[in-house]
Amino acid sequence: MPTWGTNTVQEIDVHGLLTDEAVRKTEQECRRLLRAGGSILRVITGKGNHSKDGKSKLRPAIQGSMEQHGFECTVDPKNTGVLILQWQGQ
């Protein structure tokens, strides 16, 4: 389990989880992040190489959920298997 702080970018790995488990874990970690005063979370989703169609199922599910909760979601330009979530506030 990550230790949350305001000065560091936190990271979780949901690669290999089922879609609903990955979304739930990401939501839980985002709540912890916000309670600790943080604003950026890197989520390792994987690229989807092991999916039947070769496309990530986790990234779009997490992105859709977290955008509804007020996070800006961007794919890491250096690693497409990582989604960067940044709290936009409300």
DRENDO-1510 file (C-alpha; in Angstrom, 1 decimal, always signed):
<recs>
REC; n; res; u; v; w
REC; 1; MET; +0.0; +0.0; +0.0 .
REC; 2; PRO; +1.4; +3.4; -0.9 .
REC; 3; THR; +2.3; +6.0; +1.6 .
REC; 4; TRP; +0.5; +9.2; +0.6 .
REC; 5; GLY; +2.2; +12.6; +0.7 .
REC; 6; THR; +1.6; +16.0; -0.9 .
REC; 7; ASN; +5.1; +16.4; -2.4 .
REC; 8; THR; +5.4; +13.2; -4.4 .
REC; 9; VAL; +3.6; +11.6; -7.3 .
REC; 10; GLN; +2.0; +8.4; -6.1 .
REC; 11; GLU; +1.6; +5.2; -8.2 .
REC; 12; ILE; -0.5; +2.1; -8.1 .
REC; 13; ASP; -0.5; -1.0; -10.2 .
REC; 14; VAL; -3.8; -2.4; -11.3 .
REC; 15; HIS; -2.4; -4.3; -14.3 .
REC; 16; GLY; -3.8; -7.9; -14.2 .
REC; 17; LEU; -6.9; -7.1; -12.2 .
REC; 18; LEU; -10.4; -7.5; -13.6 .
REC; 19; THR; -11.9; -4.2; -14.8 .
REC; 20; ASP; -14.3; -3.6; -11.9 .
REC; 21; GLU; -11.6; -4.4; -9.4 .
REC; 22; ALA; -9.2; -2.0; -11.1 .
REC; 23; VAL; -11.7; +0.8; -11.1 .
REC; 24; ARG; -12.6; +0.2; -7.5 .
REC; 25; LYS; -8.9; +0.1; -6.4 .
REC; 26; THR; -8.2; +3.3; -8.3 .
REC; 27; GLU; -11.2; +5.1; -6.7 .
REC; 28; GLN; -10.0; +3.9; -3.2 .
REC; 29; GLU; -6.5; +5.2; -3.8 .
REC; 30; CYS; -7.7; +8.5; -5.2 .
REC; 31; ARG; -9.8; +9.0; -2.0 .
REC; 32; ARG; -6.7; +8.3; +0.1 .
REC; 33; LEU; -4.7; +10.7; -2.1 .
REC; 34; LEU; -7.1; +13.5; -1.6 .
REC; 35; ARG; -7.4; +13.0; +2.1 .
REC; 36; ALA; -3.6; +13.3; +2.4 .
REC; 37; GLY; -3.6; +16.5; +0.3 .
REC; 38; GLY; -2.1; +15.0; -2.8 .
REC; 39; SER; -3.3; +15.6; -6.4 .
REC; 40; ILE; -1.5; +13.3; -8.8 .
REC; 41; LEU; -1.7; +9.5; -9.1 .
REC; 42; ARG; +0.0; +7.3; -11.7 .
REC; 43; VAL; -2.0; +4.2; -12.5 .
REC; 44; ILE; -0.3; +1.3; -14.2 .
REC; 45; THR; -3.0; -0.2; -16.4 .
REC; 46; GLY; -0.9; -2.1; -18.9 .
REC; 47; LYS; -1.1; -1.7; -22.6 .
REC; 48; GLY; -3.6; -4.4; -23.3 .
REC; 49; ASN; -1.0; -6.7; -25.0 .
REC; 50; HIS; -2.5; -9.7; -23.2 .
REC; 51; SER; -6.2; -8.8; -24.0 .
REC; 52; LYS; -7.9; -10.8; -26.7 .
REC; 53; ASP; -8.1; -7.8; -29.1 .
REC; 54; GLY; -4.7; -6.4; -27.9 .
REC; 55; LYS; -6.3; -3.2; -26.5 .
REC; 56; SER; -6.4; -2.0; -22.9 .
REC; 57; LYS; -9.7; -2.6; -21.2 .
REC; 58; LEU; -8.6; -1.1; -17.9 .
REC; 59; ARG; -7.4; +2.4; -19.2 .
REC; 60; PRO; -10.8; +3.5; -20.7 .
REC; 61; ALA; -12.8; +2.1; -17.8 .
REC; 62; ILE; -10.6; +3.9; -15.2 .
REC; 63; GLN; -10.4; +7.1; -17.3 .
REC; 64; GLY; -14.2; +7.3; -17.6 .
REC; 65; SER; -14.8; +6.7; -14.0 .
REC; 66; MET; -12.2; +9.2; -12.8 .
REC; 67; GLU; -13.2; +11.9; -15.2 .
REC; 68; GLN; -16.6; +11.7; -13.6 .
REC; 69; HIS; -15.0; +12.3; -10.2 .
REC; 70; GLY; -13.2; +15.4; -11.3 .
REC; 71; PHE; -9.8; +14.1; -12.3 .
REC; 72; GLU; -8.0; +15.0; -15.5 .
REC; 73; CYS; -6.7; +11.8; -17.1 .
REC; 74; THR; -3.8; +11.7; -19.5 .
REC; 75; VAL; -1.8; +8.8; -21.0 .
REC; 76; ASP; +1.8; +8.9; -20.0 .
REC; 77; PRO; +3.6; +9.9; -23.3 .
REC; 78; LYS; +6.6; +7.8; -22.3 .
REC; 79; ASN; +4.6; +4.7; -21.4 .
REC; 80; THR; +1.1; +4.1; -22.9 .
REC; 81; GLY; +0.5; +1.5; -20.2 .
REC; 82; VAL; +0.3; +4.3; -17.5 .
REC; 83; LEU; -2.6; +6.7; -16.9 .
REC; 84; ILE; -1.8; +9.9; -15.0 .
REC; 85; LEU; -4.7; +11.2; -12.9 .
REC; 86; GLN; -4.6; +14.8; -11.7 .
REC; 87; TRP; -7.2; +16.2; -9.3 .
REC; 88; GLN; -8.9; +19.3; -10.8 .
REC; 89; GLY; -10.9; +20.2; -7.7 .
REC; 90; GLN; -14.5; +21.3; -7.8 .
</recs>
